[in-house]
Amino acid sequence: MLDILVKNLGFAYDKDIILSNINMEVKAGTFVCLLGQSGCGKSTFLRLLAGLEKPTSGEIYVGNELLKNPGLQRSMVFQDSGLFPWMTTGENIMIALKQKFKGMSYVDRKNEAIRRLKDVGLDESSFHKLPKELSGGMQQRCAIARAFSIDSPILLMDEPFGALDAVTRSNLQGLVIDLWKQEKKNRKTIFFVTHDVDEALLLATDIFILGQAPSNIIHRCSLGGGKTWNINTIHTDPNALELRNDLVKIIHNEIKKKSSKKFETYKKGVAI
Ligand SMILES: Nc1ncnc2c1ncn2[C@@H]1O[C@H](COP(=O)(O)OP(=O)(O)OP(=O)(O)O)[C@@H](O)[C@H]1O
């Protein structure tokens, strides 16, 4: 089981400190949503988990092993799908399968790609289409199919539905939850970055809020299996409403702190 341990993690772009002293323990099979205001470092944190950036301080352990580089145990889904535009959707999935399952035959990879596309509601005709021939929502479905096909135990999703309309977004939220729940044993650990508190309430088993940069975790809550709401009741369920209010308050207070700090700096500048 690949539990994840983040210890005193810090990160800076040159002298610009983005993340500071982040500590987190995530059990394998957890669905983590990471909330926080724009620019606080959510994507940076995900890139560190992916091994695409190196910590400035502290460490990340995946299943007791120090994380050093990108690896096939983690796959990523971005806001813009990240599909290779010169390959058909089918080829996009097949090349990922080739990388992960070295000995898999062409025919098996093709069949698996078609099966994965069907799992996300895309029919066989989309196998031959280039990403540009698909809608944004269909491209994201394909990106999700690709991420699930390589069967990595950890899935990192960076605002994957941020650019989609409300109905498509809601359909894809349901799809990700279904695919995640489908794996009864060895369920994936998902890290899902979002601005949207409702999205986090709907998807997460655990919610973390990052504060203002240099950010650390300012709030965490575990919903576990005790969620009383779903897509139909999230706007009426009293528990969901209460938790939403709490989370929104925490995020707003953090934004207020940031703007009053900026104002102080501005006032000092004027006084000088
Ligand atoms: N490659 C880079 N070089 C220098 N600074 C960067 C780089 N990438 C991001 N930053 C800065 O790091 C900070 C955190 O960025 P990041 O994208 O992680 O935030 P975020 O919380 O994901 O934001 P958003 O919600 O708006 O996507 C921002 O101030 C951003 O300008």
The ligand as an ORCA input file, in Angstrom:
! r2SCAN-3c Opt
* xyz 0 1
  N       7.687     28.103    -13.248
  C       7.495     29.087    -12.376
  N       8.457     30.000    -12.128
  C       8.283     30.989    -11.210
  N       7.155     31.149    -10.479
  C       6.153     30.269    -10.690
  C       6.265     29.204    -11.638
  N       5.114     28.492    -11.608
  C       4.312     29.086    -10.691
  N       4.942     30.160    -10.141
  C       4.407     31.025     -9.084
  O       4.190     30.215     -7.938
  C       3.007     30.632     -7.270
  C       2.089     29.435     -7.093
  O       1.643     29.017     -8.369
  P       0.676     27.769     -8.549
  O       0.365     27.653     -9.997
  O       1.265     26.613     -7.863
  O      -0.598     28.260     -7.717
  P      -2.102     27.690     -7.729
  O      -2.567     27.720     -6.322
  O      -2.142     26.393     -8.435
  O      -2.829     28.802     -8.574
  P      -4.180     28.721     -9.462
  O      -5.255     28.235     -8.541
  O      -4.396     30.115     -9.917
  O      -3.903     27.764    -10.591
  C       2.407     31.755     -8.088
  O       2.794     32.978     -7.500
  C       3.051     31.597     -9.443
  O       3.197     32.842    -10.083
*
